Amino acid sequence: MSNPGFYTRNKRWILPVVILLAAIVIAIALASMRKPPPHKEAKEGVALVNVQPLQTQAIQLQVLSRGLVQPRYSTELVAQVSGEIVALDEAFVRGGIIKKGEVLAQIDPTNYEVQLEEARAGLASATAALELEQAQGEVARVEWEGISDHPAPALGLRKPQLKQAQAQVAASQASVKQAQKDLERTKIIAPYDALIAERRVSLGTFVNVGSMMGEVLDVSSAEIRLPVANSELQYLVGNGVGSQVELTGDSMGSNYRWPAKIVRTEGVIDDDTRMSYLVARVSDPYHLNTKSVKSEQPGAQTDLAFGSFVVANIVGRELENAVRIPRNLIKNGTLPVYHEGKLQLKPVTVLRHIGGESVVTDGVGNGDLLVTTSLEYPVVGMALKRFDDQAEEAAEPADTPKPDVAAVARGEQGEG
């Protein structure tokens, strides 16, 4: 006799087990009905890459540097005579432009005009005394020859007195020259075409000898000290002396450029930076006679102001056969090249690195196909496939004419 209590207690777990077994049977049945995928032959792994043909060409090397624009000459104006400032030129102000020879300031010349007149009077007196002494000496010679046949002594012919008179004339001439010079020094004259950097005197100022009156800067040319690493000098011709330079800088929110030229090297290595310094010169930085060129608007002009910070591109050696290659593609001195579906790693000679590029001078030739796709594990001889070749293969089925589905359907209906 069955036990109803047993059936009731086991009903809770028997039913889920039955459902689970039924699901497994159904899944097996469905899996057996599924068709297996078509069998395809395994293909050898091929890396898809982009390539770029290389073309050697002449490359002009450049060396980059930076520096501050400074005047070629700067002169402190110092009083060489004392006196009161009685006149000032209107251009003698900070930032004023003056021409060579212009009078910037006038020291009261009265005392020096008096000294000049006194010196001239002294010269006239000394000249008269010399003429008198010469006449007296001639009279003494004639008298001596009239009374004696022996040579006359020097004292008898008044030769000492004549030399003394000649010396007095020379001293008076020097006094006149000095007085003239002192009078000229009352005028503070511009030594060259200049920009006024500073003025320290005003009308009525009394200056003494050695008093600082101002400072002027030569505007005929400017110079820029350009630091260059010793390793970069090898890319310049003749250590850079005579090389052309293009300066670029900002002015009033725009980018400008100015031509310059390396005129000399300082010939020593800086103790702090361990760099050599080349000096570039710019003619007429304030465009008084020439015009600078604005990059956005050719023909526009602007000043290359002293104190400006500029970037200098120094023209260096010219390479006849070289090529620029992305720096990240060169690994262990080799370059990945595509050749007949295989990878080649060509040893190359890298002359220098410029930013993200490398200048290669040897190891590659015209027509070599550079692999520009980064390969994780490049191995010589590994199979490669170009992306452009794959694109051509993918385009071929599209070119094959497709059957007209509608026409086929109509034919089947006609047959029926």
Phi and psi in degrees as a GROMACS rama.xvg file:
@    title "Ramachandran Plot"
@    xaxis  label "Phi"
@    yaxis  label "Psi"
@TYPE xy
-69.9814  156.854  SER-2
-104.537  105.615  ASN-3
-61.1856  -34.3504  PRO-4
-64.4378  -35.4897  GLY-5
-65.6871  -42.8272  PHE-6
-63.1681  -41.2699  TYR-7
-65.7228  -41.118  THR-8
-67.6572  -33.0662  ARG-9
-94.9525  -1.90231  ASN-10
-64.9319  -31.7156  LYS-11
-65.1651  -34.7009  ARG-12
-103.537  -18.7741  TRP-13
-70.944  -40.9885  ILE-14
-63.2315  -46.5226  LEU-15
-61.5358  -35.7941  PRO-16
-65.578  -39.3887  VAL-17
-64.5661  -42.9804  VAL-18
-62.6329  -42.7482  ILE-19
-63.5729  -41.5225  LEU-20
-65.6185  -38.2483  LEU-21
-63.8481  -40.1073  ALA-22
-64.5711  -37.4894  ALA-23
-67.0833  -40.8906  ILE-24
-63.4772  -43.6245  VAL-25
-62.8031  -43.3478  ILE-26
-61.7323  -40.4527  ALA-27
-65.7673  -39.2636  ILE-28
-64.3719  -43.7169  ALA-29
-65.0454  -40.0339  LEU-30
-64.3659  -36.3471  ALA-31
-69.9255  -24.4564  SER-32
-81.095  -18.4628  MET-33
-73.8641  135.619  ARG-34
-77.9341  138.62  LYS-35
-68.7759  150.169  PRO-36
-65.4159  151.164  PRO-37
-61.8352  141.168  PRO-38
-78.185  129.199  HIS-39
-120.482  140.169  LYS-40
-71.8146  137.811  GLU-41
-67.8822  132.145  ALA-42
-100.366  148.985  LYS-43
-66.808  137.244  GLU-44
-64.7223  127.632  GLY-45
-127.093  131.827  VAL-46
-85.5174  130.07  ALA-47
-86.3297  128.07  LEU-48
-137.001  155.46  VAL-49
-95.525  143.628  ASN-50
-126.868  157.376  VAL-51
-139.017  123.662  GLN-52
-68.703  139.157  PRO-53
-96.2473  145.814  LEU-54
-139.481  112.245  GLN-55
-72.4381  148.676  THR-56
-156.972  173.054  GLN-57
-75.986  130.297  ALA-58
-123.378  127.876  ILE-59
-91.7554  115.015  GLN-60
-75.1094  150.472  LEU-61
-136.78  149.798  GLN-62
-118.419  128.915  VAL-63
-95.7617  137.679  LEU-64
-150.374  174.996  SER-65
-143.722  153.836  ARG-66
-171.473  176.254  GLY-67
-104.737  141.563  LEU-68
-80.4844  126.039  VAL-69
-129.144  152.55  GLN-70
-69.4048  149.973  PRO-71
-67.0191  -40.8825  ARG-72
-127.931  141.951  TYR-73
-133.882  133.735  SER-74
-129.487  130.288  THR-75
-87.2255  128.756  GLU-76
-86.883  117.168  LEU-77
-121.855  136.263  VAL-78
-68.8244  129.889  ALA-79
-102.168  -7.63858  GLN-80
-135.688  162.686  VAL-81
-101.137  155.231  SER-82
154.063  -179.132  GLY-83
-92.9876  139.118  GLU-84
-74.2877  118.543  ILE-85
-109.947  -10.8167  VAL-86
-155.975  144.791  ALA-87
-135.263  136.451  LEU-88
-72.2527  145.062  ASP-89
-62.5555  -28.5723  GLU-90
-80.4087  -7.89182  ALA-91
-82.962  68.6721  PHE-92
-138.369  160.566  VAL-93
-60.2397  124.244  ARG-94
92.7393  -5.45882  GLY-95
-72.8749  147.515  GLY-96
-106.03  127.563  ILE-97
-127.233  155.206  ILE-98
-95.4855  155.93  LYS-99
-59.307  132.88  LYS-100
92.7391  -9.21078  GLY-101
-69.3993  143.734  GLU-102
-85.5413  116.237  VAL-103
-87.8334  -36.448  LEU-104
-149.538  152.715  ALA-105
-125.593  121.456  GLN-106
-87.213  142.936  ILE-107
-50.8873  117.069  ASP-108
-91.447  1.1602  PRO-109
-56.4047  -52.865  THR-110
-59.5602  -35.4314  ASN-111
-79.7484  -27.9909  TYR-112
-66.8925  -38.9408  GLU-113
-64.3153  -44.3341  VAL-114
-62.1742  -35.3671  GLN-115
-66.9473  -43.4332  LEU-116
-63.1195  -41.3864  GLU-117
-62.7308  -40.8767  GLU-118
-65.905  -39.424  ALA-119
-66.5682  -38.088  ARG-120
-64.7282  -42.0741  ALA-121
-62.9462  -36.6506  GLY-122
-66.2591  -40.9012  LEU-123
-63.358  -41.3122  ALA-124
-65.4302  -41.8222  SER-125
-67.2607  -35.8422  ALA-126
-65.732  -41.174  THR-127
-65.0409  -40.8883  ALA-128
-64.1005  -37.3897  ALA-129
-65.0608  -43.017  LEU-130
-63.2539  -39.8869  GLU-131
-64.3616  -41.8716  LEU-132
-67.3893  -37.0436  GLU-133
-62.9547  -40.6567  GLN-134
-65.9681  -42.9901  ALA-135
-65.2215  -37.093  GLN-136
-64.8681  -38.4084  GLY-137
-67.0514  -40.0296  GLU-138
-63.0432  -42.7538  VAL-139
-63.8894  -35.8611  ALA-140
-65.4688  -45.2324  ARG-141
-62.6729  -43.5895  VAL-142
-63.3136  -40.5984  GLU-143
-66.2352  -41.45  TRP-144
-65.6237  -23.7712  GLU-145
-78.6918  -19.7287  GLY-146
-114.42  -10.7597  ILE-147
-152.818  146.516  SER-148
-91.1545  -7.89243  ASP-149
-80.4754  152.474  HIS-150
-60.9816  138.363  PRO-151
-74.4152  141.555  ALA-152
-68.7703  159.669  PRO-153
-62.022  -39.0124  ALA-154
-67.0285  -34.4365  LEU-155
-67.1292  -31.7241  GLY-156
-91.1856  5.10446  LEU-157
62.563  32.1731  ARG-158
-66.7742  -41.1267  LYS-159
-59.2659  -41.7482  PRO-160
-65.2538  -33.3214  GLN-161
-67.9966  -43.7285  LEU-162
-63.2501  -37.6521  LYS-163
-63.9062  -40.2721  GLN-164
-67.6348  -38.0313  ALA-165
-64.7297  -40.5444  GLN-166
-63.8969  -37.0636  ALA-167
-65.5666  -37.2155  GLN-168
-65.7489  -43.593  VAL-169
-62.0862  -40.4376  ALA-170
-65.7227  -38.7258  ALA-171
-67.5683  -37.5533  SER-172
-63.7611  -40.0959  GLN-173
-64.3613  -37.7231  ALA-174
-64.4771  -39.6394  SER-175
-64.5179  -43.2502  VAL-176
-62.7827  -41.9064  LYS-177
-65.9788  -41.9612  GLN-178
-64.8225  -37.7148  ALA-179
-64.7891  -41.9362  GLN-180
-64.5592  -42.8113  LYS-181
-62.8148  -37.6854  ASP-182
-65.7935  -40.5869  LEU-183
-64.6759  -32.725  GLU-184
-72.8242  -8.9068  ARG-185
-71.2874  -13.9886  THR-186
-101.35  122.856  LYS-187
-89.5112  109.518  ILE-188
-110.166  140.133  ILE-189
-66.5655  126.505  ALA-190
-76.3466  -16.5956  PRO-191
-166.045  172.287  TYR-192
-60.35  124.012  ASP-193
-145.369  160.744  ALA-194
-106.364  131.087  LEU-195
-76.008  116.469  ILE-196
-90.8823  -28.1567  ALA-197
-162.799  144.837  GLU-198
-133.439  130.403  ARG-199
-115.443  4.88176  ARG-200
-124.995  160.762  VAL-201
-136.998  174.694  SER-202
-60.7674  133.273  LEU-203
90.7697  -9.21699  GLY-204
-67.1076  134.559  THR-205
-97.9429  124.721  PHE-206
-113.312  148.982  VAL-207
-108.665  170.831  ASN-208
-61.2647  125.793  VAL-209
96.1734  -4.01493  GLY-210
-68.9074  135.095  SER-211
-75.398  125.071  MET-212
-108.582  -23.1729  MET-213
166.228  -175.909  GLY-214
-141.158  138.475  GLU-215
-124.882  150.814  VAL-216
-120.774  133.591  LEU-217
-67.2801  127.292  ASP-218
-105.795  4.44479  VAL-219
-72.5027  -25.3645  SER-220
-160.119  158.59  SER-221
-127.611  156.723  ALA-222
-129.916  147.61  GLU-223
-130.333  123.179  ILE-224
-83.0575  120.034  ARG-225
-113.223  112.93  LEU-226
-74.2123  133.735  PRO-227
-134.534  128.923  VAL-228
-65.0438  146.387  ALA-229
-59.3651  -32.3808  ASN-230
-68.539  -21.1144  SER-231
-87.265  -18.9593  GLU-232
-63.8286  -26.226  LEU-233
-65.7987  -18.9228  GLN-234
-89.4295  -0.0651218  TYR-235
-106.729  152.846  LEU-236
-86.5187  125.928  VAL-237
60.4907  39.0709  GLY-238
57.9705  19.8079  ASN-239
96.5767  -16.4127  GLY-240
-65.3056  124.977  VAL-241
92.5487  -6.2138  GLY-242
-73.3608  148.638  SER-243
-79.9622  149.363  GLN-244
-134.891  139.927  VAL-245
-111.782  121.106  GLU-246
-98.276  138.345  LEU-247
-129.322  144.497  THR-248
-165.51  167.626  GLY-249
-98.6785  141.343  ASP-250
-147.709  120.698  SER-251
55.1519  38.1026  MET-252
81.5754  4.29599  GLY-253
-121.014  157.968  SER-254
-95.9953  128.276  ASN-255
-124.882  161.323  TYR-256
-137.052  148.892  ARG-257
-136.29  140.997  TRP-258
-80.5365  145.525  PRO-259
-146.497  178.267  ALA-260
-148.9  138.943  LYS-261
-75.0183  119.725  ILE-262
-102.931  -21.2777  VAL-263
-168.458  165.135  ARG-264
-115.226  145.636  THR-265
-73.7172  -14.7224  GLU-266
77.5576  3.49193  GLY-267
-132.508  160.63  VAL-268
-101.386  128.083  ILE-269
-62.8057  134.215  ASP-270
-65.3295  -33.6573  ASP-271
-85.5876  -47.6882  ASP-272
-91.6696  -16.3251  THR-273
58.5159  35.2893  ARG-274
-120.563  155.61  MET-275
-90.4567  155.597  SER-276
-119.287  127.354  TYR-277
-104.058  147.504  LEU-278
-113.383  118.222  VAL-279
-99.7968  144.406  ALA-280
-121.743  138.097  ARG-281
-117.651  128.455  VAL-282
-83.7545  138.02  SER-283
51.7774  62.099  ASP-284
-64.4109  -22.3809  PRO-285
-99.6308  22.7463  TYR-286
42.0883  42.2634  HIS-287
-71.9247  -30.0183  LEU-288
-122.659  -19.7689  ASN-289
-128.644  175.497  THR-290
-123.035  137.638  LYS-291
-84.6277  170.144  SER-292
-117.134  127.083  VAL-293
-90.0969  133.468  LYS-294
-62.6892  -40.3877  SER-295
-79.4997  -30.7513  GLU-296
-131.013  87.9308  GLN-297
-55.6891  136.172  PRO-298
100.66  -19.8775  GLY-299
-70.857  157.17  ALA-300
-125.831  150.365  GLN-301
-154.905  158.129  THR-302
-80.378  143.482  ASP-303
-96.2766  85.6481  LEU-304
-67.8127  142.659  ALA-305
-61.3295  137.666  PHE-306
93.6272  -6.47482  GLY-307
-69.4053  146.94  SER-308
-96.2544  126.537  PHE-309
-129.993  154.944  VAL-310
-102.932  132.652  VAL-311
-115.792  127.347  ALA-312
-105.067  107.206  ASN-313
-90.6458  124.509  ILE-314
-72.1763  127.373  VAL-315
-114.308  -149.427  GLY-316
-66.6378  155.064  ARG-317
-108.81  124.59  GLU-318
-93.75  130.317  LEU-319
-74.7582  -45.9288  GLU-320
-129.782  102.214  ASN-321
-151.112  169.388  ALA-322
-147.52  144.238  VAL-323
-93.6206  130.386  ARG-324
-131.64  139.95  ILE-325
-52.6846  131.107  PRO-326
-62.2333  -33.729  ARG-327
-71.623  -13.3114  ASN-328
-82.4499  -17.5183  LEU-329
-91.4667  117.283  ILE-330
-130.311  127.991  LYS-331
55.7891  35.2719  ASN-332
73.9978  13.8765  GLY-333
-123.141  159.416  THR-334
-126.636  130.72  LEU-335
-74.8668  126.631  PRO-336
-129.127  137.226  VAL-337
-88.4119  126.774  TYR-338
-144.074  109.403  HIS-339
52.0119  47.3627  GLU-340
77.1858  7.1434  GLY-341
-124.103  159.812  LYS-342
-94.0316  129.975  LEU-343
-116.329  142.481  GLN-344
-112.595  100.679  LEU-345
-89.9101  127.66  LYS-346
-67.1362  134.327  PRO-347
-129.278  159.107  VAL-348
-105.136  115.95  THR-349
-97.9093  119.189  VAL-350
-77.147  -46.0671  LEU-351
-162.267  163.218  ARG-352
-107.313  134.913  HIS-353
-127.02  101.118  ILE-354
62.1077  -123.257  GLY-355
-92.4661  10.7089  GLY-356
-120.34  158.065  GLU-357
-123.916  139.194  SER-358
-93.8806  114.51  VAL-359
-103.443  127.728  VAL-360
-108.744  -13.5119  THR-361
-154.821  147.185  ASP-362
113.895  -17.4176  GLY-363
-127.429  158.228  VAL-364
-132.314  171.457  GLY-365
-61.8713  134.707  ASN-366
91.6711  -12.1534  GLY-367
-60.1781  138.54  ASP-368
-97.052  106.465  LEU-369
-78.2138  128.626  LEU-370
-81.4426  110.436  VAL-371
-92.0836  -10.3248  THR-372
-81.176  132.403  THR-373
-70.613  125.642  SER-374
-103.392  127.21  LEU-375
-68.0222  -45.6005  GLU-376
-129.636  78.4552  TYR-377
-71.1131  131.085  PRO-378
-131.34  133.829  VAL-379
-58.2583  128.524  VAL-380
91.8237  -4.06879  GLY-381
-64.6703  147.035  MET-382
-72.2271  136.581  ALA-383
-128.875  152.227  LEU-384
-137.495  131.883  LYS-385
-78.454  143.45  ARG-386
-61.9569  -37.2986  PHE-387
-67.4998  -32.7802  ASP-388
-66.6719  -40.4681  ASP-389
-65.6544  -37.7374  GLN-390
-64.3969  -37.3652  ALA-391
-66.1953  -40.2566  GLU-392
-65.7391  -39.5481  GLU-393
-67.4663  -27.0909  ALA-394
-80.6864  -20.2075  ALA-395
-60.5623  -49.4161  GLU-396
-58.8528  -32.9916  PRO-397
-65.5137  -25.8575  ALA-398
-81.1487  -17.0028  ASP-399
-75.9558  128.822  THR-400
-63.5448  137.549  PRO-401
-94.2156  146.855  LYS-402
-67.1186  148.227  PRO-403
-78.2998  106.507  ASP-404
-63.7139  -39.3101  VAL-405
-64.0503  -40.615  ALA-406
-64.7297  -40.7698  ALA-407
-61.0264  -41.9904  VAL-408
-64.374  -41.0354  ALA-409
-64.096  -37.9522  ARG-410
-64.0049  -40.0523  GLY-411
-65.0732  -37.8211  GLU-412
-66.1522  -37.8729  GLN-413
-63.7432  -38.4335  GLY-414
-66.4387  -36.2606  GLU-415
